Amino acid sequence: MVGGQAEAASHLQGQLPMSLDRSIDNLLSQAQLAIDNALNNPKILEYLSDFGYTSARIQQGKKLYNTAAAAQLAQTIEAGEQISTTATLNEAWEIAKKTYIRFVKVARVVFKRNSGVSTQLDLGGSRKRTLSGWMVQSTQFYKNALASKAILKDLAEFGITEQKLKAGLKEVEAIEAANLAQEKEKGEAQAATQKRDAALDELQDWLSDYLAIAKIALEEEPQLLEGLGVLQRS
């Protein structure tokens, strides 16, 4: 298999390990060389035809190559889009975290003797580290604060106005939108990777049989075999 566990972690970021990236490039390059040089050389075709690899059959391999090359290109496009949406999400989160934590610090001072409001705004303990947990926690803070005239009045005395809270809530909502976009791109990148891997596996299987037969068909013509990218050991 061309894909596999070695690239699983990198799929989460939409990137390929460098070694796998090279192996894919090598496979595509090898297949293109072995197929095109055979199709363009009547003498090689003559030898291969005696073993069942006619021009029409090699054209089937050419179709597999074209499919795999297109799938590889599509995967890189989807991976790039995923990286972009992830960067957008992370940037939005960093901005929103700074706004939110400033508000929390002020609110802890304002309501340090009011355990009820502290619970409503979830001011105790550390802030959630996961995106989903942080979004729940920050949304609770903003919505509960905005829903209470008393809380709004107390916070306004320390510079946290209703307008600032609404702006902070919009930052959280922007993260939610960015997260949905990132998850969409992640799914598309994973689907493109699976499609690419399937195409590469099919090409690799075909190429393996093709080159094995070519070695037999051209064993007395090593220079022609080398023209297919198969180097003969001395």
N, C-alpha and C positions, 0 to 999 in steps of 0.2 A: 504494500500500500504506500502511496506517496504521502498521504496525510498521516495523522496518528497522534499519539499522546504527546510527542515531542513539541507539537505546536499548539496544544490545547490552551495553555496559559496565554500564549500570544494572541489567540483568537479573541480573547476577552478585550484586548486592546486593538484588535483589527490588524495586527502586524504579524509578519512571518519571522521565525528565527532566521538569522542570516544563512546558516548552513542549509536549511530547507529551501530558502529562496534560491540559493545557488543550484541545488539539486533539481529544482523545477526548471530553471533556465537551461541547465545541462541536458535534461531530458528533451525539452522542446528543440534545442539546437541540434541534438543528435538525431532526433526524428526527422527534422526538416532536411538535414544533410543527407541522411540515408534514403529518404523518399525522393527528394527532388533530383539527386544525382542519378538515381536509377531511372527515373522517368525521362531524364534528358540524355541518357546514354543508351543507344540502341544495342550495343554489344552486351552491356550489363543486363538489359531487359531480355535479351535472347537467352542468356544463361539462366536467369531467374524463371523465365517462362517454362523451361523444362521441368521446373520443380513446383509449378502451380502458381507462381507469383507473376501473373500477367500484368500488363499495364492497368487493366481494369481493377484487378485486385489490389495493386499498389495505390491506385486512386482512392480506394476505400480507406487505406491508411492515411492518405492525404486529408481526407474528410475528418478523420479522427484527430489528426494534428490541428487542423483549422478550428475544430470545436474546442480542443483543449487550450489552444492559444487564445481564443476569444474568451473562454471562461477564466483564464488567468488574468487577462486584461480587466474583465468585469469585476473580478475579486479585488484587484488593486484599487479600482475606482470606489467600490463599496467600503473597503477598508479605510480609504482616505476620508470619505464622508463621515464614517464613524469617529475617526480621530478628531475631525473638526467639531462634530456635535459634542463630543466628550470635553473638548477644550472649552467650548461655549458654556457647557454645564458647570464645569469647575470654576470658571471665571465668575459666573453669576453667583455661585455658592459662596465664594470667598467674599464678594461684596456684601451679600446678604448676612453672612455670619458676623462681619464687623459691625454692621448696623444693629443687628439683634443683640449681640453681647453687650454693646454700650447701653442699650435700653434696659437689659436685664440687670446690669450693675447698678444703674440708677434706681430701678424699681426695688431692688433689694434694700437699698437705703431707705426709700420712701415707705416701704411696707414691712420693715424689719420687726415691727411690733404687731403686725396684723397677719396672723397665720392663715386666716381664711382667704385673704386676697393672695397671699404668697402661694397658697395651694391652687387657687384659680389660674394664676399666671405661671405655675410650675417653676417657681424661682429657686427651689431647694436643689441641692446636689449639683453634679456636673452636667454639662450639656451633652446631648446625645452625639455620638461620633458617626453613626451611620447616616446616610442621606435620608432614608425613610424615617428614622427615629428623630432626626433633627427637624425635618419638615413638620412632623406631628407636634413636636414640642414648641417650635416657633409659631406655628399656626394657632395653637392653643393660646399662647401669650397674646398675640395680636388681636385675635377675635374676641377673647374674653375682656381684654382691656377696652377695645372699641365698643363693646356691648354695655359697658357700665359707665354711667355719667360720673359716679363718685370716683372711680379709678381714673377716668380721664381728667377730672378736676385736680386730683392729687398729683398726677404725673405732670400736668401742665405747669404746676408751680415750680417744677424742676426742669423746665425746658422741653419736655416731651409732649408736644402738642398732638391733637387728633390728626392733623395733616401729616405729621411725621410718622405716626403709627400707620396710617393708611398707605403711605409711601413704602414703609417697611414691609407691610403685608403684600404689596405689589411685587416687591423683590422676591418674596417667597413664592408667589404665584408664577413669577417668571422662571424660577427654578423648576417648578412642576412642569411647565411647558417644555423647558429645555431637557428635562429628564425623559419625558415622553418621546421627544424627538431622538434622543440618544438611544433609547431602548428600541425604537423603530429601526434606526440605522444599524444597531448591533444585530438585530434579527436578520436584516437584509444581508449584512456582511457574513454572518454565519451560514445563511442559505447559499450565498455565492461561493463560499469556501467549500461547502459540501458538494456543490455542483462542479466546481473546479476539480476537486479531488477525484470525483467519480470519472470525469473526463480524462484526467491524467492517468488514472489506473487503467482505463480501457486502452488508452494509447500505449502505455507501457507494456501491457500484455501483448498487444498486437506487435509492437516493435521487437519484443523479445523473441517471438516466434519467427518473425521476418528475418532478423539478423542471424538467428541460428541456422535457418535454411540458406541464407546468403553465404555464410561461411562454407557450407557444403558445396553450394553451386559454384562458387568462385574460388575454391581451394587451390586450383591450378592457375589462377589469375590474381595473385596477391595485390597487384597494383590496382586492379579494379575493386577489390574488396576494400582497399584503403580509401578509394574514392567514395565509399559509403560511410567512411569514418571509423572503420574497423581496422585497427593496426595489428599486424601480424607480428608475433614475437619471433625473434631469430633463434 
